Amino acid sequence: MGDLASPTHLSFPLGNLTSVSLLPFSPDTDSDVHAQVLARLRAMTPTDKARIVATLTKQCDALATAGIKERHPGASDDEIRMRLGVLRAGPELMLAAFGWDVREHGY
């Protein structure tokens, strides 16, 4: 991984992808703002960081669920959970664990 103190790309494995590269800050971010953000992130407790991750995860689930409901307006709560599971865990696991086949039901 790149050093968070410099605006280099960060790479990390993500599912079936070999890696994803992110630039931590936009090229137009002022260096003082960059330093302030990094200082705040470094000062956070693990609990604070976990709380942010949990909140972002809930927000992502809410957005994904809204998309599922828009694409499948008649879907039951169970069907919505299965479709969300496919997005989160992948089609192979959902087929093995729950018998939900995306080739039959879609995403």
N, C-alpha and C positions, 0 to 999 in steps of 0.2 A: 504494500500500500504506500501511497505517497505521503509525504509529511503534510499534516494539516496546516502547518504554519506557512506553507508556500502554495501559491495557486497552481499546483500541478494536478494532473488527473489522478483520481483514485480508481483502482480496479478491484473488483471482488467477484467471486463466483455467484451466479444466480441461476438456480434451477438447471435447465438444459443448456443455458448459455455458458460459454467458457468464462466470460467476464463482462462487466458493465463498467464503462468509464464515465466518471462524473467530474466536472470541474466544480469544486466546492463553492466558488463565488463567481459571480458574473465579472467579466473583464472591466466593467465600468464601476465596480464597487470600490469606493475610496479605501485606501490602505488603513486609515484610522478606524473606519467602520469594521473592516476585516479584522483588525486586531481586537477591537471591542467584542465582537461576536465570538472569536476564538477564546478570549479571556473568560467570557461568560460560560461558554461550553465547558471549559476546563474546570471552572469553579463549581459546576453542578455536581450534586451528589448522585450516586448510582440510582437512588430512589427517584430523584427528579428526572433523570434520563429515562428510567423505566416508565414513569408516568407519562412522559411525552410520547414514547413509543406506543404505549397502550392507547392513548388518545388518538394518535395518527392511525393506528390499526382499526379502531372503531370507526373513524371517519372514512377510511378506505372501504370497509365493509358496508357502510351506509351508502356510499356512492355506487359500489358494485351491486348492492341489492336494489337500488333505485333503477339501475340499468337493466337488471334482470326483470323487474316488474314492468318496465316500459316495453321490453322486447316480448315478454310473456305475460300479458295483462290478466289472464285467467289462471295463472299458476297458484297452486296451493302453497301454504307455508312450508310443507315438507319438500315440495318441488323447488321452491326458492332456495332452501337450505342445501339441497343437492347441487343445484347449479352454482351456488356460491362455493360449495366444497370443491367443485371441479376447477373453478378459478383459483382457489387458494392452494389446493393439494395436488391438482393435476388429474387428468382423466384416468391414468393407469391405477392410481390409488383408489379413486372413487369406484372404479369398476371392480377391483379386487375386494374392497371393504364393504361396498354397499350394492354392488350389482348395477350401478348407474353407468350406462353405456352412452357416451356422447355421440356415438355414431347413430344411435337410435333416438336419443332425446335432444341432442344438441347441447350447447353451452347455456 
